[in-house]
Amino acid sequence: MSKVRDSIVAGLVLLAGRGRRKPRKDALRTVPKLDPNPGAETWAILLFFFAALCAVAFIVVYAIDSLPRHTQLLGLSLGLCLLSIAAALIITAHKLIVTEELVEPYSPEEHPNEQELIAQVVEESGDRLTRKRLFKLGIAAAGGTLGLAAITPALSFGPFLETRYFLGTPWRKGRRLVDDKGKPYKATDIEADNFYTAFPERIPDQDKEELGAALVLVRLPVDSLRLPPELKGYDAGGIVAYSKICTHAGCAISLYRAPLFQPDEPRPALVCPCHYSTFNPADGGSVMFGPAGRKLPMLPLSVDAKGFLRAKGNFDGEVGPSWWGSRIWKPNP
Amino acid sequence: MVGIPDLEAEPVIRRTVRFLDERTATAPLLRKTLRYLFPDHWSFLLGEVALYAFMVLVATGTYLTFFFVDSTKQVVYHGPYAPLRDQHMSEAYQSVVNISTTVKAGLLIRQTHHWAANIFLAAIVLHLFRVFFSGAYRKPRELTYILGVTMLMLSLLEAYMGYSLVDDLLSGMGLVIGYSVGLSLPFVGGNLMEWLFHGPYPGQASLWPRMYIAHVLIFPILIGMLLGGHLLLVAMKHHTQFKKKRSQSENAILGVPAFPGQAPRSLGLLFGTAGILFLLGGLVQINPIWLWGPYHTYSSTNGAQPDWYLGWLIGGLRLVPSFDLVIDGYTLVPNPFWGGAAFPLLVFGFLYFWPWIERRLTGDQSFHNVLERPRDNPRRTAIGLWVVSWVFLVFVAGASDRVNVMFDLSYTSQIWFYRVFIWVGPTIIAFVAYRVCKELQASEKTKHEQHKAEARARLAAIQRTEA
């Protein structure tokens, strides 16, 4: 142990004594001389050793699994280690070295001679060319097309022109509506003032992620429905189904404002929590508030002989956020 | 011992310098670098903080790549975190849950990475404010500024991708919003997104490796290269300075040399930044993704807020009234374009072109090494504050839902208020700022003249007594 102590002391002595090794005339110095500041020096040295201690603590904490609050202790030890080094360095900067304030000219605004020389070199190097414009055109053509060729393989990323993919949905006439466990919904399962998510029956989990798959189901009093003429008969005895994907920015509509919300917002509404686009489930999904620019697509429903909910066809419009073709084509029935 | 220098006689510093110079011929360069001058002002450190946060990001990010899985393949979770057991999730999300729960020190590194991203962007934005309001971008430093603005833009995208890769519920909601903004680009949006995502959202399995390589390689390298160019340009033209002393002028820089003066200060700032980031990463929870759960296109959560640096975009998206621009069935401009694309493009367009707009306004073609204070240029200050407060108010509007929950203020009325106030508010602020700058200038001038008059009077008094 005493050997360790001796070497630490020796190291410190050496460290402290460094400046004195080669005495020089002050006039010859580049960096001006300042009196020692033993107090600040002690602090800096202590902080460096404390940093070392913290670093060791980090390793120890890492090694001991049974410690509670592992992440906190790791962060604390590493953070304190780094901060002690920072503190030691700042003490060094302010108390242990000379802070010279020097003046020096800014670099010249420009170098006219060099500029002239560069221009000359470039100009004179092209002297032998007789059809300069054509030559330049050739270079531009080669460079441009080579660049184009280089990025062409990036087209393999995915389809660029086949926008029909946007229109696909897994909904077909007769397909049953199931919950997230795959259990088919009966019309009697759907209660008023409640909110259900439905998927088409028998599709793999991966396909449930398609924007066209998920539905929201709500039951409204039949006499409160105000469906436009082209959507007459889309509801099944007051049960209405809409795409769960907001037509604004594609988030899932997971809020249902039931009519309990008195007095300023009396109507039931489907709300997307991302930007609060608010849709009216009673009139075919029109936008009541918020940024969505297109109504929510509605899926026609029917109830079969056993009471199960089935799709009567496809959505009345494109599912998901708008793009240039959103209103041009409609999903296949 | 012929030919071998006397090692005892030659101290190690000299030996090292000689070794380097003989082999790299860099002694002149090294000497210049050591005595390179840094003008002193606290606001010049903001860019440095950004640089150090970037270093922490690269270091912690590298560590995270050893454990992250860039796959959206669906798996069933059987790990130790009980609330998620038996849930379907992507391998990506599962790997981040594992980093946070089972990988030793994984949570510390992940949270530090996230904190560093937030502080990185905050430091860049504050640095931008300093550069803008002090006119540091003026000739001859326009290129430095342009590289900086580009880095800000790339860093926003970089942070957004990192946030998205985790594939937790919040990140998925963010990703689909980004996708919708992409879709909303007029004429090409649909094709572009279908190409990038390999089909309509959520795209194919190839999307994740694509986004991953962009996040961990392409963007960091781009940002790193721009950073190198940015620093090189700063060094070539030297830093700007505020005029505080007589010796400072457009032609002469006053500063502390890199060594010994600046080096410990900058290193101290590096360690200080890293220390605070690791303390935050260890002690202050950020983005507890195990609570959000895995993302599915059909799930979302209420009250979700993005990281602060995307708040202005969510505000922009929420404020636009309900409409798609449709011409005869052709959707020319879908709604998210305004808040998600046009708004940031406008802000960045302003930032990119401002040095040239200002030159057009002032006709000022001269070189500037001395900075202005905001009051010295009331027009710039007013225009800058207009833009800053405009973006800030949109940002605040993005939190209307939280205000609704906390203070029970109607969400719809708040949105209507902001739809008007984001135009009125900045105009008032800009006007007031302009007046304040003018008043400050005037009072300074009065004080200056008063000092001059007093000095003259003193001189006259002395002359009288002498006479």
Interface residues (C-beta under 8 A of the other chain):
Chain A: R21 K22 V31 Y62 D65 H70 T71 Q72 L73 L74 G75 L76 L78 G79 L80 C81 L82 L83 I85 A86 A87 A88 L89 I90 T92 A93 I97 V98 T99 E100 E101 L102 V103 E104 P105 Y106 S107 E109 L155 F157 G158 P159 F160 L161 E162 T163 Y165 F166 G168 T197 F199 D205 Q206 K208 E209 E210 L211 A213 A214 K244 I245 H248 A249 G250 C251 A252 I253 S254 L255 D264 C272 P273 C274 H275 Y276 S277 V287 F289 G290 P291 A292 G293 R294 G320 P321 S322 W323 W324 G325 S326 R327 I328
Chain B: P11 R35 L37 Q74 H88 K104 A105 L107 L108 Q111 T112 P140 M173 V176 I177 Y179 S180 V181 L183 S184 P186 F187 G189 G190 N191 M193 E194 W195 L196 F197 H198 G199 P200 Y201 P202 G203 Q204 S206 R210 M236 K237 H238 S247 Q248 E250 N251 A252 I253 L254 G255 V256 P257 P260 G261 P264 R265 L267 G268 L269 L270 F271 G272 A274 G275 I276 L277 F278 L279 L280 G281 G282 L283 H296 T297 Y298 S299 S300 T301 N302 G303 A304 I314 L317 R318 L319 V320 P321 S322 F323 D324 V326 G329 Y330 T331 L332 P334 N335 P336 G339 G340 F367 N369 D401 S410 Y411 T412 I415
